């Protein structure tokens, strides 16, 4: 209830998510993080409400970025 948006956290090792993208639109169902350097990234997401109460991390996703 009262969903206000999402946070996407990512980093270079599982459990160390030093980067965050804050999305203030609960209607967003996809998001592309741009300008990542080639590496393997560990990504989790949370949801938050209008009071800023944030959910627990989602399951971890792993994505390897390569040069095109």
C-alpha positions as CSV (number, residue, x, y, z in Angstrom):
1,X,0.0,0.0,0.0
2,X,1.0,3.6,-0.5
3,X,3.8,2.7,-2.9
4,X,5.8,5.8,-3.9
5,X,8.8,4.5,-5.7
6,X,11.9,2.3,-5.8
7,X,15.6,2.3,-5.0
8,X,18.0,0.3,-7.1
9,X,21.3,-0.4,-5.4
10,X,24.3,-1.9,-7.1
11,X,28.0,-2.5,-6.6
12,X,30.9,-4.7,-7.5
13,X,30.5,-7.4,-4.8
14,X,27.5,-9.1,-3.3
15,X,26.4,-7.3,-0.1
16,X,28.3,-4.1,-1.0
17,X,25.8,-1.9,-2.9
18,X,27.6,1.4,-2.9
19,X,25.5,3.0,-5.7
20,X,21.8,3.9,-5.6
21,X,19.3,5.1,-8.2
22,X,16.2,6.7,-6.6
23,X,13.0,6.4,-8.7
24,X,10.1,8.5,-7.5
25,X,7.5,7.0,-9.8
26,X,5.8,3.7,-8.8
27,X,4.6,3.2,-12.3
28,X,8.1,2.6,-13.6
29,X,8.5,-1.2,-14.4
30,X,11.9,-1.0,-16.1
31,X,15.0,1.1,-15.7
32,X,18.3,1.1,-17.4
33,X,21.4,2.2,-15.5
34,X,23.7,3.9,-18.1
35,X,27.4,4.6,-18.3
36,X,28.6,1.6,-16.4
37,X,32.1,0.5,-16.9
38,X,32.8,-3.1,-18.0
39,X,32.5,-5.3,-14.9
40,X,30.2,-7.6,-13.0
41,X,27.5,-5.8,-11.0
42,X,25.4,-7.1,-8.1
43,X,21.9,-5.4,-8.1
44,X,19.1,-5.3,-5.6
45,X,15.9,-3.2,-5.4
46,X,13.7,-1.9,-2.7
47,X,10.3,-0.2,-2.6
48,X,9.3,2.7,-0.4
49,X,6.1,4.5,0.6
50,X,5.2,8.2,1.0
51,X,6.8,8.3,4.5
52,X,10.1,6.9,3.1
53,X,9.7,3.5,4.8
54,X,11.8,1.2,2.7
55,X,11.3,-2.5,2.1
56,X,14.0,-5.2,2.5
57,X,16.3,-5.8,-0.4
58,X,15.0,-8.0,-3.2
59,X,16.9,-11.1,-4.3
60,X,20.2,-10.3,-5.9
61,X,20.6,-10.1,-9.7
62,X,24.0,-10.3,-11.3
63,X,24.8,-8.5,-14.6
64,X,28.1,-8.5,-16.5
65,X,28.6,-5.3,-18.6
66,X,30.9,-5.7,-21.6
67,X,32.2,-3.3,-24.2
68,X,30.1,-3.3,-27.4
